[in-house]
Amino acid sequence: MRSLKAQSFILISIGFILGMNEFIIVGIINDSAGTFQILAFG
């Protein structure tokens, strides 16, 4: 029972980290796209 709890905690942690990374990556892409538009089109 204890190992199952640890396993689910690890899975939740991994999912949370991946979700955060996806959010950060999308933010970086949006920032760089916005910067590119400013550079390209003034």
N, CA, C and O of each residue as an XYZ file, in Angstrom:
168
protein
N       0.835     -1.208      0.000
C       0.000      0.000      0.000
C       0.868      1.255      0.000
O       0.578      2.242     -0.676
N       1.948      1.180      0.787
C       2.832      2.343      0.893
C       3.545      2.614     -0.430
O       3.692      3.766     -0.837
N       3.990      1.538     -1.104
C       4.694      1.704     -2.381
C       3.756      2.278     -3.445
O       4.182      3.064     -4.292
N       2.486      1.886     -3.401
C       1.497      2.405     -4.353
C       1.318      3.907     -4.160
O       1.206      4.656     -5.131
N       1.292      4.343     -2.899
C       1.150      5.767     -2.595
C       2.357      6.539     -3.114
O       2.206      7.612     -3.698
N       3.555      5.994     -2.903
C       4.784      6.634     -3.386
C       4.775      6.706     -4.909
O       5.152      7.722     -5.493
N       4.340      5.616     -5.548
C       4.310      5.558     -7.011
C       3.357      6.608     -7.577
O       3.690      7.292     -8.545
N       2.183      6.736     -6.981
C       1.217      7.730     -7.464
C       1.744      9.140     -7.230
O       1.517     10.029     -8.051
N       2.446      9.355     -6.114
C       3.038     10.666     -5.833
C       4.083     11.014     -6.882
O       4.150     12.152     -7.346
N       4.905     10.023     -7.258
C       5.936     10.230     -8.289
C       5.275     10.562     -9.627
O       5.711     11.475    -10.328
N       4.226      9.822     -9.979
C       3.525     10.069    -11.245
C       2.923     11.467    -11.275
O       2.998     12.157    -12.292
N       2.322     11.888    -10.155
C       1.740     13.232    -10.075
C       2.835     14.279    -10.217
O       2.658     15.285    -10.905
N       3.980     14.035     -9.555
C       5.108     14.976     -9.635
C       5.611     15.100    -11.067
O       5.856     16.206    -11.549
N       5.765     13.956    -11.752
C       6.241     13.956    -13.142
C       5.241     14.697    -14.033
O       5.630     15.513    -14.869
N       3.963     14.409    -13.849
C       2.931     15.082    -14.634
C       2.937     16.584    -14.406
O       2.780     17.365    -15.345
N       3.121     16.988    -13.138
C       3.155     18.413    -12.803
C       4.360     19.084    -13.443
O       4.246     20.177    -13.997
N       5.526     18.422    -13.365
C       6.757     18.979    -13.949
C       6.612     19.105    -15.460
O       6.974     20.130    -16.037
N       6.084     18.066    -16.104
C       5.887     18.110    -17.555
C       4.903     19.211    -17.931
O       5.113     19.924    -18.912
N       3.837     19.352    -17.161
C       2.855     20.401    -17.416
C       3.469     21.783    -17.285
O       3.208     22.665    -18.103
N       4.291     21.974    -16.251
C       4.970     23.254    -16.057
C       5.934     23.527    -17.204
O       5.993     24.640    -17.726
N       6.691     22.497    -17.594
C       7.639     22.656    -18.697
C       6.916     23.048    -19.974
O       7.375     23.920    -20.713
N       5.780     22.401    -20.234
C       4.993     22.718    -21.433
C       4.531     24.170    -21.384
O       4.593     24.881    -22.387
N       4.065     24.608    -20.211
C       3.607     25.986    -20.027
C       4.750     26.969    -20.261
O       4.576     27.987    -20.931
N       5.927     26.653    -19.700
C       7.108     27.523    -19.851
C       7.546     27.565    -21.315
O       7.854     28.634    -21.841
N       7.574     26.392    -21.976
C       8.006     26.317    -23.378
C       7.058     27.130    -24.260
O       7.506     27.868    -25.137
N       5.750     26.995    -24.031
C       4.766     27.762    -24.806
C       4.980     29.254    -24.591
O       4.901     30.038    -25.536
N       5.252     29.649    -23.344
C       5.527     31.055    -23.045
C       6.751     31.560    -23.775
O       6.746     32.667    -24.312
N       7.815     30.745    -23.799
C       9.051     31.136    -24.493
C       8.788     31.270    -25.989
O       9.251     32.220    -26.620
N       8.042     30.313    -26.561
C       7.729     30.354    -27.996
C       6.910     31.605    -28.314
O       7.171     32.282    -29.309
N       5.928     31.912    -27.478
C       5.113     33.113    -27.692
C       5.964     34.369    -27.594
O       5.802     35.292    -28.392
N       6.876     34.412    -26.619
C       7.768     35.566    -26.464
C       8.652     35.735    -27.694
O       8.772     36.837    -28.230
N       9.269     34.643    -28.141
C      10.176     34.735    -29.286
C       9.403     35.056    -30.564
O       9.911     35.769    -31.429
N       8.181     34.538    -30.691
C       7.354     34.857    -31.855
C       6.999     36.342    -31.848
O       7.041     36.993    -32.892
N       6.648     36.881    -30.677
C       6.341     38.303    -30.556
C       7.555     39.156    -30.876
O       7.437     40.171    -31.563
N       8.715     38.756    -30.387
C       9.961     39.482    -30.665
C      10.268     39.440    -32.156
O      10.676     40.444    -32.740
N      10.069     38.271    -32.773
C      10.324     38.124    -34.205
C       9.406     39.042    -35.014
O       9.851     39.677    -35.970
N       8.139     39.112    -34.637
C       7.195     39.998    -35.339
C       7.641     41.448    -35.231
O       7.567     42.196    -36.207
N       8.103     41.850    -34.052
C       8.574     43.229    -33.856
C       9.798     43.488    -34.738
O       9.894     44.534    -35.380
N      10.730     42.535    -34.768
C      11.951     42.690    -35.569
C      11.634     42.689    -37.061
O      12.207     43.468    -37.822
N      10.713     41.805    -37.480
C      10.430     41.639    -38.899
C       9.558     42.773    -39.443
O       9.783     43.264    -40.549
N       8.564     43.181    -38.655
C       7.547     44.101    -39.172
C       7.583     45.481    -38.516
O       6.850     46.383    -38.922
N       8.443     45.648    -37.495
C       8.551     46.928    -36.820
C       7.285     47.285    -36.079
O       7.214     48.342    -35.453
